[in-house]
Amino acid sequence: MIDLTHFGLSPDLLIRLREGRTIPTGGIWYWFPTPDGWDLLGFTAHGPLTATTPPDDQANVFHVQEFEEIVEHMTKAWRLDSLPLTQDTYQGIPRGRVSKDADGTWKLEHGGEFATRHVKQLFGLNGQPCQEVVIEHEMTDPRHVEIVEKTILYKTEADGRLVHAFEALRNHQAVPGMTRSLSANAQVSISIEDRQRRNEHDNSST
């Protein structure tokens, strides 16, 4: 997994991590590249995750519905006028989910591409019992990684910092053999996200 010494953390993220959360919460997150390093944003059913966001144990929020906001953050970070990435390419950057099981244990599901200590800090999980699970559903899809990378490269005139960031990602991708069985929460997440993508595709075709 990337330990973030390879490309670094963005200054904006360092500020947010210093503010920290004292109350744990569920939700989803995305890692995304900026000119200054990888950034990390979390979301709950209440919206973007901050130090004061109310806790959300159910974590009924889905990656596909928040990808547009991530694209907006990447567009702003790279100082672009636009970034033509659709929700279909949400698997092009690392992501994961935090949820709370019935027994009160926190579960952190991810694709294995990044070390998770910063995610735990963002979601207020430091000092909390937390089970980490690498699952195939949260792994980046190489086809979508290529789309995201090439789209930003084209818009930034092949900025070398982006090349370096995606090279680091490719070198640290999870091994499929690490995949474990999906939790009930993950299965619900998959089915809802797949249904949303099908509905959006059908609506755009009519």
Backbone as a chain_set.jsonl record, in Angstrom:
{"seq": "MIDLTHFGLSPDLLIRLREGRTIPTGGIWYWFPTPDGWDLLGFTAHGPLTATTPPDDQANVFHVQEFEEIVEHMTKAWRLDSLPLTQDTYQGIPRGRVSKDADGTWKLEHGGEFATRHVKQLFGLNGQPCQEVVIEHEMTDPRHVEIVEKTILYKTEADGRLVHAFEALRNHQAVPGMTRSLSANAQVSISIEDRQRRNEHDNSST", "coords": {"N": [[0.835, -1.197, 0.0], [0.366, 2.306, -0.621], [2.353, 4.489, 1.207], [2.376, 7.155, 1.326], [4.693, 8.607, 1.544], [5.763, 8.59, -0.846], [4.547, 10.277, -2.748], [3.271, 12.171, -1.247], [1.214, 14.165, 1.039], [-1.434, 16.488, 0.501], [-1.27, 19.977, 1.403], [-3.76, 21.049, 2.215], [-5.136, 18.805, 3.147], [-3.541, 18.057, 5.314], [-4.091, 20.134, 7.068], [-6.824, 19.674, 7.608], [-6.646, 17.18, 8.831], [-5.254, 17.813, 11.136], [-7.159, 19.244, 12.515], [-9.001, 17.265, 13.124], [-11.269, 14.604, 14.275], [-13.273, 13.888, 17.098], [-15.348, 12.238, 17.598], [-16.321, 9.134, 16.406], [-17.368, 8.175, 13.084], [-19.358, 6.759, 10.446], [-19.109, 6.37, 6.851], [-18.032, 7.335, 3.52], [-15.019, 7.526, 1.52], [-12.71, 9.211, -0.694], [-9.526, 9.074, -2.258], [-7.629, 11.467, -4.035], [-5.65, 12.888, -6.694], [-3.675, 15.872, -6.444], [-1.869, 18.841, -7.477], [-0.124, 19.23, -5.36], [0.077, 16.902, -3.935], [-1.475, 13.799, -2.723], [-4.907, 14.029, -1.9], [-7.598, 13.712, 0.477], [-10.957, 13.09, 0.871], [-13.907, 12.839, 2.8], [-17.277, 11.596, 3.146], [-20.543, 11.657, 4.571], [-23.962, 10.648, 5.208], [-24.861, 13.109, 5.824], [-23.466, 14.85, 4.293], [-20.397, 16.428, 3.063], [-17.57, 15.373, 4.978], [-16.608, 16.768, 8.027], [-14.823, 18.035, 10.922], [-16.871, 18.51, 12.665], [-19.143, 17.246, 11.739], [-22.218, 15.545, 12.256], [-22.375, 12.254, 13.782], [-22.637, 9.262, 11.792], [-23.699, 6.32, 11.824], [-24.868, 4.43, 10.137], [-24.053, 4.994, 7.555], [-25.21, 5.457, 4.979], [-24.464, 6.314, 2.286], [-23.128, 6.751, -0.972], [-20.522, 5.913, -3.278], [-20.769, 6.55, -6.027], [-22.593, 8.648, -6.079], [-21.23, 10.767, -4.981], [-19.072, 11.267, -6.568], [-19.067, 13.298, -8.468], [-18.648, 15.624, -6.967], [-16.032, 15.146, -6.139], [-14.738, 15.3, -8.6], [-15.116, 18.018, -9.089], [-13.471, 19.071, -7.085], [-10.969, 18.128, -7.97], [-10.829, 19.484, -10.404], [-10.684, 22.153, -9.55], [-8.329, 22.029, -8.0], [-6.336, 21.526, -9.909], [-6.563, 23.781, -11.356], [-8.286, 24.071, -13.595], [-10.604, 24.692, -16.291], [-12.621, 22.933, -16.744], [-13.408, 19.435, -16.311], [-13.905, 16.682, -17.957], [-15.202, 14.187, -16.699], [-17.221, 11.424, -16.079], [-19.74, 9.945, -13.904], [-19.457, 7.252, -14.311], [-16.789, 6.672, -14.209], [-15.951, 6.499, -11.613], [-14.502, 4.54, -10.343], [-11.899, 5.019, -10.867], [-10.145, 6.186, -9.089], [-8.695, 5.727, -5.803], [-10.746, 4.49, -3.088], [-13.117, 3.998, -0.363], [-14.953, 2.607, 2.474], [-16.419, 3.286, 5.65], [-18.099, 1.674, 8.213], [-20.475, 0.653, 10.761], [-20.777, -2.289, 12.497], [-23.377, -4.568, 13.677], [-22.603, -5.446, 16.173], [-21.281, -3.329, 17.197], [-18.703, -2.905, 16.367], [-16.358, -1.117, 14.437], [-15.94, -1.049, 10.92], [-13.64, -0.989, 8.321], [-13.566, -0.815, 5.021], [-11.719, -1.267, 2.09], [-9.72, -0.813, -0.929], [-7.089, -1.575, -0.758], [-5.036, -0.014, -1.783], [-3.966, 2.177, -0.479], [-2.312, 3.12, 2.568], [-4.074, 3.149, 5.677], [-4.1, 4.851, 7.859], [-4.542, 7.627, 7.799], [-7.15, 7.794, 6.941], [-8.496, 6.656, 9.122], [-7.938, 8.63, 11.002], [-9.289, 10.812, 9.865], [-11.952, 9.967, 10.074], [-12.338, 9.793, 12.768], [-11.539, 7.479, 14.086], [-9.338, 6.771, 15.533], [-7.985, 4.954, 18.165], [-10.278, 3.468, 18.376], [-11.801, 0.204, 18.28], [-11.307, -1.447, 15.271], [-12.007, -3.138, 12.351], [-10.232, -4.006, 9.512], [-10.814, -4.54, 6.087], [-9.917, -5.754, 2.984], [-11.479, -5.454, -0.049], [-12.751, -6.543, -3.204], [-14.634, -4.939, -4.493], [-13.995, -2.322, -3.755], [-11.6, -1.849, -4.98], [-9.527, -0.086, -7.314], [-10.345, 0.22, -10.783], [-8.433, -0.723, -13.47], [-9.019, 0.199, -16.095], [-10.623, 2.433, -15.672], [-8.912, 3.951, -14.125], [-7.021, 4.615, -16.051], [-8.591, 6.211, -17.735], [-9.232, 8.401, -16.067], [-6.645, 9.356, -15.501], [-5.626, 9.964, -18.128], [-7.458, 11.877, -18.954], [-7.072, 14.026, -17.155], [-4.358, 14.474, -17.652], [-4.411, 15.331, -20.319], [-5.835, 17.734, -20.046], [-4.098, 19.155, -18.427], [-1.859, 19.454, -19.884], [0.013, 17.346, -19.803], [1.147, 17.279, -17.134], [3.857, 16.647, -15.063], [3.685, 16.035, -12.359], [1.255, 14.771, -12.048], [1.669, 12.445, -13.522], [3.568, 11.207, -11.897], [2.051, 10.769, -9.59], [0.071, 8.904, -10.431], [1.696, 6.855, -11.281], [2.725, 6.001, -8.862], [0.358, 5.023, -7.743], [-0.245, 2.849, -9.464], [1.917, 1.179, -8.95], [1.373, 0.253, -6.446], [-0.964, -1.2, -6.304], [-3.661, -3.203, -5.085], [-3.419, -6.722, -4.407], [-5.358, -9.07, -6.046], [-5.741, -11.551, -4.788], [-5.955, -10.97, -2.128], [-8.519, -10.408, -1.644], [-11.513, -10.584, 0.237], [-14.565, -12.037, 1.556], [-17.595, -10.237, 0.93], [-19.127, -7.872, 3.114], [-22.447, -7.536, 4.54], [-23.213, -4.847, 4.453], [-21.528, -3.877, 2.432], [-22.497, -5.339, 0.244], [-25.061, -4.283, -0.033], [-24.361, -1.661, -0.657], [-23.062, -2.049, -3.132], [-25.191, -3.015, -4.741], [-27.003, -0.861, -4.747], [-25.439, 1.218, -5.844], [-24.893, 0.137, -8.379], [-27.496, 0.014, -9.375], [-28.126, 2.748, -9.439], [-26.294, 3.639, -11.386], [-27.241, 2.227, -13.634], [-29.811, 3.343, -13.922], [-29.15, 6.026, -14.425], [-27.79, 5.728, -16.828], [-29.846, 4.713, -18.454], [-31.597, 6.89, -18.432], [-30.066, 8.821, -19.719], [-29.963, 7.775, -22.213], [-32.424, 8.072, -23.278]], "CA": [[0.0, 0.0, 0.0], [1.089, 3.567, -0.643], [2.474, 5.055, 2.549], [2.281, 8.6, 1.118], [5.99, 9.262, 1.489], [6.153, 8.528, -2.255], [4.054, 11.476, -3.446], [2.976, 13.146, -0.217], [-0.135, 14.642, 1.338], [-1.651, 17.891, 0.167], [-1.342, 20.847, 2.586], [-5.155, 21.182, 2.658], [-5.479, 17.624, 3.933], [-2.819, 18.131, 6.583], [-4.836, 21.058, 7.929], [-8.044, 19.002, 8.051], [-6.292, 16.1, 9.751], [-4.867, 18.41, 12.42], [-8.402, 19.608, 13.212], [-9.389, 15.96, 13.672], [-12.584, 14.293, 14.829], [-13.234, 13.186, 18.387], [-16.459, 11.281, 17.599], [-16.232, 8.319, 15.194], [-18.526, 8.17, 12.198], [-19.266, 5.995, 9.213], [-19.155, 7.163, 5.63], [-17.163, 6.903, 2.424], [-13.966, 8.482, 1.208], [-11.941, 9.117, -1.927], [-8.229, 9.699, -2.445], [-7.507, 12.01, -5.388], [-4.376, 13.597, -6.862], [-3.605, 17.319, -6.651], [-0.473, 19.185, -7.783], [0.671, 19.266, -4.133], [0.057, 15.604, -3.268], [-2.781, 13.156, -2.648], [-5.865, 14.591, -0.946], [-8.563, 12.74, 0.979], [-12.23, 13.677, 1.272], [-14.893, 11.908, 3.305], [-18.68, 11.988, 3.048], [-21.553, 10.889, 5.285], [-25.3, 10.98, 4.704], [-25.067, 14.53, 6.109], [-22.7, 15.653, 3.342], [-18.945, 16.327, 3.223], [-17.159, 15.107, 6.345], [-15.766, 17.735, 8.713], [-14.602, 17.668, 12.316], [-18.107, 18.704, 13.438], [-20.27, 16.54, 11.127], [-22.851, 14.581, 13.175], [-22.018, 10.869, 13.475], [-23.516, 8.539, 10.872], [-23.333, 4.909, 11.974], [-25.395, 3.625, 9.041], [-23.233, 5.274, 6.365], [-26.002, 5.252, 3.762], [-23.977, 7.239, 1.262], [-22.546, 5.874, -1.981], [-19.434, 6.547, -4.013], [-21.175, 7.089, -7.322], [-23.332, 9.903, -5.929], [-20.323, 11.823, -4.543], [-17.924, 11.409, -7.467], [-19.126, 14.603, -9.129], [-17.998, 16.608, -6.103], [-14.599, 14.885, -6.209], [-14.29, 15.867, -9.876], [-15.048, 19.469, -8.899], [-12.274, 19.356, -6.292], [-9.801, 17.939, -8.833], [-10.834, 20.578, -11.375], [-10.193, 23.347, -8.862], [-6.943, 21.824, -7.564], [-5.443, 21.624, -11.064], [-6.856, 25.091, -11.963], [-8.833, 23.81, -14.922], [-11.94, 25.252, -16.513], [-13.554, 21.807, -16.662], [-12.786, 18.115, -16.314], [-15.009, 15.843, -18.446], [-15.253, 12.835, -16.143], [-18.586, 11.065, -15.701], [-19.857, 9.075, -12.734], [-19.063, 5.895, -14.672], [-15.357, 6.476, -13.985], [-15.655, 6.691, -10.198], [-13.552, 3.521, -9.903], [-10.581, 5.398, -11.357], [-9.302, 6.652, -7.995], [-8.927, 4.893, -4.61], [-11.909, 4.858, -2.295], [-13.45, 2.997, 0.643], [-16.144, 2.828, 3.296], [-16.406, 3.008, 7.081], [-19.438, 1.382, 8.698], [-20.516, 0.088, 12.099], [-21.508, -3.552, 12.533], [-24.401, -4.688, 14.718], [-21.976, -5.649, 17.484], [-20.631, -2.084, 17.6], [-17.345, -2.818, 15.824], [-16.209, -0.338, 13.206], [-15.336, -1.793, 9.814], [-13.048, -0.131, 7.303], [-13.418, -1.583, 3.789], [-10.963, -0.477, 1.119], [-9.172, -1.596, -2.021], [-5.726, -1.988, -0.488], [-4.028, 0.785, -2.471], [-3.398, 3.19, 0.405], [-2.312, 2.92, 4.008], [-5.365, 3.656, 6.146], [-4.02, 5.619, 9.111], [-5.118, 8.953, 7.613], [-8.598, 7.586, 6.879], [-8.948, 6.491, 10.508], [-7.873, 9.938, 11.642], [-10.348, 11.652, 9.303], [-13.257, 9.492, 10.523], [-12.373, 9.749, 14.225], [-11.431, 6.083, 14.517], [-8.135, 6.532, 16.333], [-8.318, 4.429, 19.485], [-11.49, 2.657, 18.3], [-11.635, -1.109, 17.646], [-11.664, -1.289, 13.859], [-11.625, -4.26, 11.493], [-9.943, -3.599, 8.138], [-11.072, -5.596, 5.118], [-9.668, -5.426, 1.583], [-12.507, -6.101, -0.87], [-12.61, -6.286, -4.631], [-15.529, -3.853, -4.899], [-13.384, -1.022, -3.511], [-10.345, -1.713, -5.722], [-9.61, 0.699, -8.534], [-10.44, -0.511, -12.037], [-7.37, -0.179, -14.333], [-9.574, 0.93, -17.244], [-11.082, 3.736, -15.213], [-7.701, 4.685, -13.728], [-6.443, 5.156, -17.282], [-9.454, 7.295, -18.222], [-9.04, 9.567, -15.197], [-5.291, 9.878, -15.708], [-5.48, 10.572, -19.455], [-8.298, 13.08, -19.03], [-6.397, 15.123, -16.456], [-3.116, 14.745, -18.368], [-4.743, 16.136, -21.499], [-6.239, 19.081, -19.625], [-2.985, 19.84, -17.764], [-0.715, 19.412, -20.804], [0.939, 16.296, -19.336], [1.843, 17.71, -15.923], [4.657, 15.556, -14.538], [3.252, 15.667, -11.011], [0.171, 13.806, -12.186], [2.294, 11.198, -13.954], [4.206, 10.634, -10.72], [1.002, 10.312, -8.677], [-0.563, 7.692, -10.939], [2.71, 5.813, -11.279], [2.734, 5.484, -7.494], [-0.857, 4.24, -7.556], [-0.12, 1.578, -10.185], [2.936, 0.344, -8.317], [0.929, -0.211, -5.132], [-2.331, -1.705, -6.384], [-3.916, -4.382, -4.259], [-3.352, -8.035, -5.037], [-6.708, -9.664, -5.983], [-5.772, -12.68, -3.871], [-6.247, -10.498, -0.783], [-9.948, -10.15, -1.547], [-12.272, -11.407, 1.169], [-16.002, -12.005, 1.301], [-18.213, -8.941, 1.145], [-20.064, -7.757, 4.222], [-23.82, -7.198, 4.133], [-23.222, -3.422, 4.106], [-20.888, -3.711, 1.13], [-23.385, -5.879, -0.774], [-26.114, -3.29, -0.238], [-23.729, -0.546, -1.346], [-22.842, -2.425, -4.524], [-26.454, -3.126, -5.471], [-27.576, 0.471, -4.924], [-24.617, 1.968, -6.793], [-25.119, -0.433, -9.702], [-28.824, 0.426, -9.81], [-28.059, 4.165, -9.78], [-25.609, 3.793, -12.669], [-28.134, 1.758, -14.699], [-30.872, 4.335, -14.096], [-28.59, 7.211, -15.07], [-27.507, 5.359, -18.216], [-31.11, 4.62, -19.168], [-32.138, 8.245, -18.581], [-29.26, 9.564, -20.719], [-30.174, 7.164, -23.534], [-33.77, 8.388, -23.799]], "C": [[0.871, 1.249, 0.0], [1.149, 4.138, 0.77], [2.509, 6.576, 2.513], [3.597, 9.334, 1.337], [6.435, 9.364, 0.03], [5.729, 9.787, -3.009], [3.624, 12.547, -2.461], [1.508, 13.461, -0.046], [-0.259, 16.098, 0.945], [-1.709, 18.721, 1.447], [-2.766, 20.997, 3.124], [-5.557, 20.001, 3.531], [-4.787, 17.652, 5.288], [-3.54, 19.042, 7.568], [-6.081, 20.368, 8.48], [-7.74, 17.895, 9.052], [-5.883, 16.644, 11.111], [-6.099, 18.812, 13.222], [-9.008, 18.369, 13.859], [-10.842, 15.846, 14.109], [-12.393, 13.601, 16.163], [-14.338, 12.146, 18.48], [-16.395, 10.465, 16.315], [-17.518, 8.38, 14.377], [-18.275, 7.227, 11.03], [-19.31, 6.929, 8.022], [-18.272, 6.561, 4.556], [-16.061, 7.927, 2.239], [-13.397, 8.2, -0.169], [-10.558, 9.712, -1.698], [-8.208, 10.269, -3.859], [-6.242, 12.849, -5.493], [-4.571, 15.095, -7.045], [-2.152, 17.642, -7.002], [0.438, 19.115, -6.558], [0.703, 17.941, -3.383], [-1.353, 15.034, -3.25], [-3.641, 13.831, -1.583], [-6.904, 13.524, -0.626], [-9.814, 13.478, 1.422], [-13.183, 12.579, 1.716], [-16.294, 12.477, 3.187], [-19.52, 11.086, 3.95], [-22.897, 11.219, 4.654], [-25.628, 12.453, 4.941], [-24.33, 15.427, 5.123], [-21.206, 15.471, 3.558], [-18.553, 16.217, 4.695], [-16.244, 16.213, 6.858], [-15.598, 17.268, 10.157], [-15.892, 17.725, 13.126], [-19.322, 18.02, 12.816], [-20.886, 15.574, 12.132], [-22.476, 13.148, 12.797], [-23.074, 10.18, 12.625], [-23.12, 7.067, 10.895], [-23.767, 4.064, 10.78], [-24.614, 3.806, 7.745], [-23.989, 4.984, 5.066], [-25.673, 6.334, 2.734], [-23.121, 6.408, 0.315], [-21.561, 6.622, -2.871], [-19.901, 7.219, -5.303], [-21.858, 8.446, -7.169], [-22.424, 11.054, -5.507], [-19.168, 12.068, -5.517], [-17.907, 12.769, -8.155], [-18.45, 15.682, -8.284], [-16.48, 16.409, -6.093], [-14.021, 15.47, -7.499], [-14.17, 17.381, -9.764], [-13.801, 19.858, -8.11], [-11.009, 19.176, -7.137], [-9.698, 19.068, -9.852], [-10.25, 21.842, -10.764], [-8.718, 23.207, -8.496], [-5.964, 22.008, -8.721], [-5.68, 22.911, -11.863], [-7.3, 24.945, -13.416], [-10.194, 24.468, -15.059], [-13.002, 24.167, -16.429], [-12.744, 20.515, -16.685], [-13.871, 17.107, -16.692], [-14.919, 14.392, -17.984], [-16.676, 12.554, -15.681], [-18.562, 10.16, -14.469], [-19.415, 7.644, -13.04], [-17.597, 5.61, -14.362], [-14.972, 6.632, -12.51], [-14.66, 5.668, -9.656], [-12.117, 3.823, -10.344], [-9.657, 5.975, -10.304], [-9.642, 5.849, -6.738], [-10.062, 5.421, -3.744], [-12.143, 3.78, -1.235], [-14.623, 3.429, 1.482], [-15.843, 2.489, 4.754], [-17.845, 2.762, 7.507], [-19.339, 0.738, 10.079], [-21.363, -1.171, 12.078], [-22.491, -3.581, 13.701], [-23.798, -4.853, 16.112], [-21.21, -4.419, 17.972], [-19.214, -1.914, 17.098], [-17.341, -1.991, 14.546], [-15.501, -1.183, 12.162], [-14.874, -0.799, 8.762], [-12.761, -0.989, 6.076], [-12.729, -0.709, 2.748], [-10.342, -1.408, 0.085], [-7.723, -1.989, -1.857], [-4.66, -1.138, -1.14], [-3.307, 1.764, -1.549], [-3.342, 2.691, 1.839], [-3.514, 3.662, 4.585], [-5.287, 4.553, 7.378], [-4.651, 7.004, 8.978], [-6.645, 8.879, 7.515], [-9.161, 7.455, 8.292], [-8.963, 7.823, 11.239], [-9.019, 10.822, 11.174], [-11.714, 11.284, 9.863], [-13.342, 9.328, 12.042], [-12.244, 8.358, 14.795], [-10.174, 5.786, 15.328], [-8.532, 6.084, 17.742], [-9.573, 3.588, 19.519], [-11.154, 1.271, 17.751], [-12.134, -1.028, 16.205], [-11.118, -2.468, 13.062], [-11.408, -3.736, 10.075], [-10.136, -4.784, 7.209], [-10.783, -5.063, 3.72], [-10.68, -6.186, 0.737], [-12.38, -5.652, -2.321], [-13.455, -5.093, -5.072], [-14.883, -2.48, -4.732], [-12.05, -0.845, -4.235], [-10.555, -0.843, -6.953], [-9.649, -0.231, -9.744], [-9.39, 0.08, -12.993], [-7.887, 0.603, -15.528], [-10.0, 2.327, -16.837], [-9.922, 4.594, -14.713], [-7.094, 5.357, -14.953], [-7.274, 6.32, -17.821], [-9.237, 8.557, -17.399], [-7.674, 10.188, -15.451], [-5.173, 10.597, -17.044], [-6.298, 11.843, -19.592], [-7.607, 14.255, -18.355], [-5.085, 15.476, -17.154], [-3.364, 15.636, -19.574], [-5.054, 17.58, -21.103], [-5.082, 19.865, -19.002], [-1.721, 19.859, -18.629], [0.406, 18.53, -20.242], [1.793, 16.754, -18.16], [2.556, 16.515, -15.284], [4.255, 15.115, -13.144], [2.132, 14.644, -11.059], [0.709, 12.442, -12.613], [2.882, 10.472, -12.751], [3.159, 10.05, -9.767], [0.383, 9.007, -9.152], [0.428, 6.539, -11.076], [2.793, 5.171, -9.897], [1.524, 4.597, -7.244], [-0.736, 2.875, -8.23], [0.866, 0.635, -9.504], [2.477, -0.254, -6.996], [-0.501, -0.742, -5.159], [-2.467, -2.989, -5.579], [-3.787, -5.664, -5.08], [-4.729, -8.68, -4.93], [-6.81, -10.824, -5.009], [-6.078, -12.28, -2.443], [-7.746, -10.319, -0.561], [-10.629, -11.117, -0.586], [-13.757, -11.271, 0.864], [-16.569, -10.635, 1.658], [-19.137, -8.974, 2.348], [-21.446, -7.435, 3.683], [-23.898, -5.735, 3.721], [-22.634, -3.195, 2.726], [-21.789, -4.222, 0.012], [-24.523, -4.909, -1.074], [-25.573, -2.105, -1.013], [-23.55, -0.846, -2.826], [-24.152, -2.407, -5.302], [-27.07, -1.755, -5.725], [-26.78, 1.279, -5.939], [-24.813, 1.45, -8.209], [-26.478, 0.002, -10.244], [-28.827, 1.898, -10.211], [-27.396, 4.375, -11.137], [-26.494, 3.344, -13.821], [-29.231, 2.778, -14.974], [-30.358, 5.569, -14.82], [-28.276, 6.943, -16.528], [-28.781, 5.305, -19.026], [-31.7, 5.994, -19.423], [-31.372, 9.024, -19.65], [-29.479, 9.022, -22.111], [-31.511, 7.545, -24.145], [-33.863, 9.827, -24.252]], "O": [[1.973, 1.253, 0.55], [0.127, 4.256, 1.446], [2.655, 7.219, 3.552], [3.621, 10.565, 1.319], [7.354, 10.115, -0.3], [6.491, 10.302, -3.827], [3.612, 13.727, -2.81], [0.67, 13.081, -0.864], [0.704, 16.858, 1.046], [-2.153, 18.219, 2.479], [-2.969, 21.065, 4.336], [-6.241, 20.175, 4.54], [-5.394, 17.304, 6.301], [-3.592, 18.754, 8.764], [-6.368, 20.46, 9.673], [-8.488, 17.693, 10.009], [-6.136, 16.006, 12.133], [-6.099, 18.735, 14.451], [-9.471, 18.415, 14.999], [-11.543, 16.842, 14.287], [-11.459, 12.818, 16.338], [-14.287, 11.264, 19.337], [-16.411, 11.043, 15.228], [-18.604, 8.607, 14.909], [-17.132, 6.939, 10.676], [-19.522, 8.133, 8.168], [-17.82, 5.422, 4.669], [-16.15, 9.051, 2.733], [-13.57, 7.119, -0.732], [-10.424, 10.734, -1.025], [-8.71, 9.634, -4.787], [-5.805, 13.452, -4.512], [-5.508, 15.535, -7.711], [-1.283, 16.786, -6.835], [1.651, 18.958, -6.703], [1.293, 17.858, -2.306], [-2.304, 15.677, -3.693], [-3.16, 14.162, -0.499], [-7.065, 12.556, -1.368], [-9.745, 14.385, 2.251], [-13.259, 11.52, 1.093], [-16.479, 13.693, 3.134], [-19.241, 9.894, 4.078], [-22.968, 11.975, 3.685], [-26.557, 12.99, 4.337], [-24.543, 16.639, 5.115], [-20.78, 14.486, 4.16], [-19.132, 16.885, 5.551], [-15.245, 16.556, 6.226], [-16.152, 16.246, 10.563], [-16.003, 17.066, 14.159], [-20.435, 18.193, 13.314], [-20.153, 14.846, 12.801], [-22.28, 12.855, 11.618], [-24.263, 10.482, 12.73], [-22.306, 6.622, 10.087], [-23.103, 3.082, 10.446], [-24.523, 2.885, 6.933], [-23.457, 4.338, 4.163], [-26.519, 7.154, 2.376], [-22.459, 5.463, 0.745], [-21.742, 7.801, -3.175], [-19.473, 8.328, -5.625], [-21.718, 9.306, -8.038], [-22.806, 12.214, -5.658], [-18.371, 12.982, -5.308], [-16.837, 13.327, -8.396], [-17.761, 16.552, -8.817], [-15.726, 17.381, -6.045], [-12.943, 16.064, -7.489], [-13.222, 17.966, -10.288], [-13.148, 20.853, -8.424], [-10.08, 19.977, -7.037], [-8.602, 19.555, -10.133], [-9.426, 22.519, -11.379], [-7.943, 24.15, -8.659], [-4.887, 22.578, -8.54], [-5.076, 23.111, -12.916], [-6.777, 25.591, -14.324], [-10.855, 24.763, -14.064], [-14.151, 24.443, -16.085], [-11.562, 20.505, -17.029], [-14.672, 16.718, -15.843], [-14.603, 13.492, -18.763], [-17.27, 13.363, -14.968], [-17.51, 9.676, -14.051], [-19.04, 6.905, -12.13], [-17.198, 4.45, -14.26], [-13.807, 6.87, -12.193], [-14.039, 5.901, -8.62], [-11.229, 2.981, -10.209], [-8.488, 6.232, -10.593], [-10.757, 5.342, -6.617], [-10.308, 6.625, -3.674], [-11.446, 2.766, -1.215], [-15.222, 4.478, 1.245], [-15.117, 1.541, 5.053], [-18.724, 3.564, 7.194], [-18.261, 0.329, 10.511], [-22.53, -1.133, 11.689], [-22.444, -2.734, 14.593], [-24.401, -4.453, 17.108], [-20.569, -4.454, 19.022], [-18.58, -0.894, 17.368], [-18.209, -2.145, 13.687], [-14.58, -1.937, 12.476], [-15.61, 0.105, 8.365], [-11.829, -1.794, 6.081], [-13.105, 0.446, 2.547], [-10.424, -2.63, 0.203], [-7.168, -2.668, -2.721], [-3.481, -1.487, -1.071], [-2.164, 2.138, -1.811], [-4.21, 1.936, 2.278], [-3.927, 4.689, 4.046], [-6.324, 4.976, 7.889], [-5.234, 7.509, 9.938], [-7.346, 9.792, 7.952], [-10.178, 8.067, 8.621], [-9.884, 8.113, 12.002], [-9.651, 11.504, 11.981], [-12.545, 12.159, 10.104], [-14.321, 8.78, 12.547], [-12.775, 8.073, 15.868], [-9.976, 4.652, 15.764], [-9.314, 6.751, 18.42], [-9.918, 3.042, 20.567], [-10.316, 1.154, 16.857], [-13.256, -0.589, 15.955], [-9.922, -2.757, 13.096], [-12.292, -3.098, 9.503], [-9.685, -5.893, 7.497], [-11.336, -4.041, 3.315], [-10.74, -7.415, 0.79], [-11.959, -4.533, -2.614], [-13.034, -4.321, -5.932], [-15.191, -1.563, -5.493], [-11.427, 0.211, -4.115], [-11.625, -0.858, -7.562], [-9.069, -1.317, -9.733], [-9.451, 1.271, -13.296], [-7.258, 1.577, -15.94], [-9.769, 3.292, -17.565], [-9.942, 5.817, -14.857], [-6.701, 6.523, -14.902], [-6.719, 7.304, -18.309], [-9.076, 9.647, -17.949], [-7.558, 11.405, -15.599], [-4.675, 11.721, -17.096], [-5.882, 12.783, -20.27], [-7.556, 15.353, -18.91], [-4.733, 16.653, -17.242], [-2.617, 16.583, -19.82], [-4.594, 18.524, -21.746], [-5.077, 21.096, -19.038], [-0.647, 20.235, -18.161], [1.574, 18.918, -20.212], [3.017, 16.631, -18.189], [1.93, 15.495, -14.998], [4.455, 13.957, -12.776], [2.062, 13.752, -10.214], [0.256, 11.408, -12.122], [2.711, 9.262, -12.605], [3.354, 8.971, -9.208], [0.191, 8.091, -8.352], [0.039, 5.374, -10.994], [2.915, 3.953, -9.775], [1.637, 3.546, -6.613], [-1.085, 1.857, -7.634], [0.66, -0.578, -9.49], [3.117, -1.167, -6.476], [-1.18, -0.732, -4.132], [-1.514, -3.752, -5.418], [-4.018, -5.674, -6.289], [-5.236, -8.83, -3.818], [-7.884, -11.057, -4.453], [-6.422, -13.129, -1.621], [-8.193, -10.105, 0.566], [-10.355, -12.317, -0.596], [-14.153, -10.479, 0.009], [-16.084, -9.964, 2.569], [-19.84, -9.957, 2.584], [-21.6, -7.099, 2.509], [-24.572, -5.406, 2.745], [-23.171, -2.417, 1.937], [-21.849, -3.613, -1.057], [-24.905, -4.733, -2.23], [-26.233, -1.596, -1.919], [-23.847, -0.007, -3.677], [-24.218, -1.847, -6.396], [-27.604, -1.511, -6.806], [-27.358, 1.947, -6.796], [-24.893, 2.242, -9.148], [-26.605, 0.321, -11.426], [-29.453, 2.268, -11.205], [-27.86, 5.18, -11.944], [-26.515, 3.985, -14.871], [-29.547, 3.05, -16.132], [-31.022, 6.102, -15.709], [-28.466, 7.814, -17.378], [-28.817, 5.789, -20.157], [-32.242, 6.249, -20.499], [-31.965, 9.799, -20.4], [-29.217, 9.714, -23.094], [-31.732, 7.379, -25.345], [-34.918, 10.262, -24.715]]}, "num_chains": 1, "name": "protein.A"}
